[in-house]
Amino acid sequence: MLFFSFEESSDQIIRNMHSIGLNLDPLVKRGLLRFHSARPSLYGLEMHRASMFSEIARYQPRVVIIDPITSLMDAGTPSECRGMVTRLVDYLKGGLITTLFTSLTQAGHALQQSEASMSSLMDSWLLLQDFEGNGERNRVLYVLKARGMAHSNQIREFLISDRGIDVVDAYIGPSGVLTGSARAAQTAREKAEALAGQQEAARRTRELERKRESLERQISGLRSEHEASAEELRRIDEQVGTQTRLLTLERTELGLLRQADANIAAREQNKTSHRRNTR
């Protein structure tokens, strides 16, 4: 990697990167990172271009960083600057070298004409801004363009800490993008609402479970009553059957007794008639 710096020395860059948890010293010692620092006013545009071409040819890097390209804009006219940047971009693309250009814009102003014209030479363009709101200033970024690549159109907040740089999910509220403490407060409210929703869902689940258990107990009780009633009906049927059989038996025996009495009466009558005839 070859780093062209036009505002800071290599020592300053290495020192500043320590503050966000990046240690560049081992990369420099192993020859994986090389710095080339020069003030924009040191010489003209063509001399800067020639010097950069020479460093690139000597080092043959896979990645080149130019920080910032806007520092060279004061070294020539807009047309000269565009021509120099065009030749530089063509040279780097021809060598299949991935390149990162940084461009500084005055705070509170739109992109300058020279920067807007240079943006057409870039395959991708990321815009970093300070976002002011709720009494604080936060950093956001979004993609202005990315040739041949699908990309998000959302604004993302990024945080710089001693652990590096973190890009957090965008939060778009009713009043616009929320960043910093406003985003954190809204996220906390949403988590609280989600937790309350989960607790309400759990309460309803428990209530439904209690109702289900109550219904199952009622069904079990009705089933027991039905079984008891069925058993009672079986006992009644058995009793009725037994009584019917006993009554039938009694009627049969009574019929036999009546027939026997009739036979006895007939014999007695026959005997009486025989005596009368004998006399």
C-alpha positions as CSV (number, residue, x, y, z in Angstrom):
1,M,0.0,0.0,0.0
2,L,1.3,3.4,-1.0
3,F,0.0,6.4,1.0
4,F,0.4,9.9,-0.5
5,S,-0.2,12.5,2.2
6,F,-0.4,16.2,1.4
7,E,-1.2,17.6,4.8
8,E,0.4,15.3,7.5
9,S,3.7,13.6,7.9
10,S,3.9,9.9,8.2
11,D,4.7,10.2,11.9
12,Q,1.6,12.2,12.5
13,I,-0.6,9.7,10.6
14,I,0.9,6.8,12.5
15,R,0.4,8.6,15.9
16,N,-3.2,9.6,15.1
17,M,-4.1,6.1,14.0
18,H,-3.1,4.8,17.4
19,S,-6.0,6.8,18.9
20,I,-8.5,4.6,17.0
21,G,-6.8,1.3,17.7
22,L,-4.8,1.0,14.5
23,N,-1.1,0.2,14.8
24,L,0.6,1.0,11.5
25,D,4.2,0.5,12.6
26,P,4.4,-3.2,11.9
27,L,3.1,-2.7,8.4
28,V,5.7,0.0,7.7
29,K,8.5,-2.1,9.1
30,R,7.5,-5.1,7.0
31,G,7.3,-2.9,3.9
32,L,3.6,-3.4,3.4
33,L,2.9,0.3,3.8
34,R,4.9,3.2,2.5
35,F,4.3,6.9,3.1
36,H,5.1,9.7,0.7
37,S,4.4,13.1,2.2
38,A,4.8,16.4,0.4
39,R,3.3,19.9,0.9
40,P,1.1,21.0,-2.1
41,S,3.1,24.2,-2.3
42,L,6.4,22.4,-2.6
43,Y,6.1,22.3,-6.5
44,G,3.5,22.5,-9.3
45,L,0.9,20.0,-10.4
46,E,3.0,18.4,-13.1
47,M,5.9,17.9,-10.7
48,H,3.5,16.3,-8.1
49,R,2.1,14.0,-10.8
50,A,5.6,13.0,-12.0
51,S,6.7,12.3,-8.4
52,M,3.6,10.2,-7.8
53,F,4.1,8.2,-11.0
54,S,7.7,7.6,-10.0
55,E,6.8,6.3,-6.6
56,I,4.1,4.1,-8.0
57,A,6.4,2.6,-10.6
58,R,9.1,2.0,-8.0
59,Y,6.9,0.5,-5.3
60,Q,4.3,-1.2,-7.5
61,P,1.5,-1.1,-4.9
62,R,-1.9,-2.9,-5.1
63,V,-3.6,0.0,-3.2
64,V,-2.9,3.7,-3.3
65,I,-4.3,6.3,-1.0
66,I,-4.2,10.0,-1.9
67,D,-5.1,12.2,1.1
68,P,-6.5,14.7,0.2
69,I,-6.7,15.3,-3.5
70,T,-8.3,18.7,-2.9
71,S,-5.0,20.0,-1.4
72,L,-3.6,20.0,-5.0
73,M,-6.5,22.1,-6.3
74,D,-4.8,25.4,-5.3
75,A,-1.6,24.5,-7.2
76,G,-3.3,25.1,-10.6
77,T,-6.4,26.2,-12.5
78,P,-9.5,24.0,-12.4
79,S,-8.8,22.7,-15.9
80,E,-5.2,21.9,-15.1
81,C,-6.3,20.1,-11.9
82,R,-8.9,18.1,-13.8
83,G,-6.4,17.2,-16.4
84,M,-3.8,16.1,-13.8
85,V,-6.4,14.0,-11.9
86,T,-7.7,12.4,-15.1
87,R,-4.1,11.3,-16.1
88,L,-3.5,10.0,-12.6
89,V,-6.8,8.0,-12.5
90,D,-6.1,6.6,-16.0
91,Y,-2.6,5.5,-14.9
92,L,-3.9,3.8,-11.8
93,K,-6.8,2.1,-13.5
94,G,-4.4,0.9,-16.2
95,G,-2.3,-0.7,-13.6
96,L,-5.3,-2.3,-11.9
97,I,-4.5,-0.5,-8.7
98,T,-7.3,0.1,-6.2
99,T,-7.2,3.8,-5.2
100,L,-8.8,5.8,-2.5
101,F,-9.1,9.6,-2.9
102,T,-10.1,11.8,0.0
103,S,-11.7,15.2,-0.8
104,L,-12.2,17.9,1.8
105,T,-15.2,20.2,1.5
106,Q,-15.7,23.5,3.4
107,A,-18.1,23.0,6.3
108,G,-21.6,24.2,5.5
109,H,-21.0,24.4,1.7
110,A,-22.0,22.2,-1.1
111,L,-19.4,20.4,-3.3
112,Q,-17.2,22.8,-5.1
113,Q,-17.4,22.7,-8.9
114,S,-13.9,21.3,-9.2
115,E,-14.8,18.4,-6.9
116,A,-18.1,17.8,-8.7
117,S,-16.3,17.5,-12.0
118,M,-13.7,15.1,-10.5
119,S,-16.5,12.9,-9.1
120,S,-17.3,11.8,-12.6
121,L,-13.8,10.1,-12.8
122,M,-14.5,8.0,-9.7
123,D,-16.2,4.7,-9.7
124,S,-17.6,5.1,-6.2
125,W,-18.2,8.3,-4.1
126,L,-18.9,8.2,-0.4
127,L,-20.0,11.4,1.4
128,L,-19.1,12.0,5.0
129,Q,-20.8,14.8,6.9
130,D,-21.3,16.2,10.4
131,F,-24.9,15.9,11.5
132,E,-26.1,18.4,14.0
133,G,-29.1,17.9,16.2
134,N,-30.2,17.7,19.9
135,G,-27.3,19.8,21.0
136,E,-24.6,17.5,19.6
137,R,-22.7,16.8,16.4
138,N,-22.4,13.3,15.0
139,R,-20.8,11.8,11.9
140,V,-22.8,10.2,9.1
141,L,-22.0,8.8,5.7
142,Y,-23.9,7.7,2.6
143,V,-23.2,6.5,-0.9
144,L,-23.5,9.1,-3.6
145,K,-22.8,6.6,-6.4
146,A,-21.2,3.2,-6.9
147,R,-20.8,2.1,-10.5
148,G,-21.8,-1.5,-11.2
149,M,-22.7,-2.2,-7.6
150,A,-25.9,-2.4,-5.7
151,H,-25.8,-0.1,-2.6
152,S,-28.0,1.3,0.1
153,N,-29.5,4.7,-0.2
154,Q,-29.7,5.2,3.6
155,I,-27.7,7.5,5.7
156,R,-25.6,5.6,8.2
157,E,-24.0,7.0,11.4
158,F,-20.4,5.9,12.1
159,L,-18.6,6.0,15.4
160,I,-14.9,6.5,16.0
161,S,-13.5,5.0,19.2
162,D,-10.3,3.5,20.5
163,R,-11.6,0.2,19.0
164,G,-11.8,1.5,15.5
165,I,-14.7,2.7,13.3
166,D,-18.2,1.2,13.6
167,V,-21.0,1.8,11.1
168,V,-24.3,1.5,12.9
169,D,-27.7,0.8,11.4
170,A,-29.6,3.8,10.2
171,Y,-32.6,4.9,12.1
172,I,-35.1,6.9,10.2
173,G,-37.7,8.5,12.5
174,P,-40.8,10.6,11.8
175,S,-38.6,13.7,12.0
176,G,-35.7,12.3,9.9
177,V,-32.5,10.6,10.7
178,L,-31.7,10.0,14.4
179,T,-28.1,10.0,15.5
180,G,-26.1,10.0,18.7
181,S,-28.0,10.2,21.9
182,A,-31.3,10.6,20.1
183,R,-30.8,7.3,18.3
184,A,-29.7,5.6,21.5
185,A,-32.7,6.9,23.3
186,Q,-35.1,5.8,20.6
187,T,-33.4,2.4,20.4
188,A,-33.8,2.1,24.2
189,R,-37.5,3.0,23.9
190,E,-38.0,0.5,21.1
191,K,-36.3,-2.2,23.2
192,A,-38.5,-1.3,26.2
193,E,-41.6,-1.5,24.0
194,A,-40.5,-4.8,22.5
195,L,-39.9,-6.2,26.0
196,A,-43.3,-5.0,27.2
197,G,-44.8,-6.6,24.1
198,Q,-43.0,-9.9,24.9
199,Q,-44.2,-9.7,28.5
200,E,-47.8,-9.0,27.4
201,A,-47.6,-11.9,24.9
202,A,-46.3,-14.2,27.7
203,R,-49.1,-13.0,30.0
204,R,-51.7,-13.8,27.4
205,T,-50.1,-17.2,26.8
206,R,-50.3,-18.0,30.5
207,E,-53.9,-16.8,30.6
208,L,-54.8,-19.0,27.6
209,E,-53.0,-21.9,29.2
210,R,-55.0,-21.4,32.4
211,K,-58.2,-21.3,30.4
212,R,-57.2,-24.4,28.5
213,E,-56.5,-26.3,31.8
214,S,-59.8,-25.1,33.2
215,L,-61.7,-26.3,30.2
216,E,-59.8,-29.6,30.3
217,R,-60.8,-30.0,34.0
218,Q,-64.5,-29.2,33.1
219,I,-64.4,-31.7,30.2
220,S,-62.9,-34.3,32.5
221,G,-65.6,-33.6,35.0
222,L,-68.3,-33.9,32.4
223,R,-66.8,-37.1,31.1
224,S,-66.7,-38.5,34.6
225,E,-70.4,-37.5,35.1
226,H,-71.3,-39.1,31.8
227,E,-69.5,-42.3,32.7
228,A,-71.2,-42.3,36.1
229,S,-74.6,-41.8,34.4
230,A,-73.9,-44.5,31.9
231,E,-73.0,-46.9,34.7
232,E,-76.1,-46.0,36.6
233,L,-78.2,-46.7,33.5
234,R,-76.5,-50.1,33.1
235,R,-77.3,-50.9,36.7
236,I,-80.9,-49.9,36.1
237,D,-81.1,-52.0,33.0
238,E,-79.8,-54.9,34.9
239,Q,-82.3,-54.4,37.7
240,V,-85.2,-54.0,35.2
241,G,-84.0,-57.2,33.4
242,T,-83.8,-59.1,36.7
243,Q,-87.2,-57.9,37.8
244,T,-88.7,-58.8,34.4
245,R,-87.3,-62.3,34.6
246,L,-88.6,-62.7,38.1
247,L,-92.0,-61.4,37.2
248,T,-92.1,-63.8,34.2
249,L,-91.1,-66.7,36.4
250,E,-93.7,-65.8,39.0
251,R,-96.4,-65.5,36.3
252,T,-95.3,-68.9,34.9
253,E,-95.4,-70.5,38.3
254,L,-98.7,-68.9,39.1
255,G,-100.1,-70.2,35.8
256,L,-99.0,-73.7,36.7
257,L,-100.5,-73.4,40.1
258,R,-103.8,-72.2,38.7
259,Q,-103.8,-75.1,36.2
260,A,-103.1,-77.6,39.0
261,D,-105.9,-76.1,41.1
262,A,-108.3,-76.4,38.2
263,N,-107.3,-80.1,37.7
264,I,-107.9,-80.8,41.4
265,A,-111.3,-79.1,41.2
266,A,-112.2,-81.2,38.2
267,R,-111.2,-84.4,39.9
268,E,-113.2,-83.5,43.0
269,Q,-116.2,-82.7,40.9
270,N,-115.9,-86.0,39.1
271,K,-115.7,-87.9,42.4
272,T,-118.9,-86.2,43.6
273,S,-120.7,-87.0,40.4
274,H,-119.6,-90.7,40.7
275,R,-120.9,-91.0,44.3
276,R,-124.3,-89.6,43.3
277,N,-124.6,-92.0,40.4
278,T,-123.7,-94.9,42.7
279,R,-126.5,-94.1,45.1
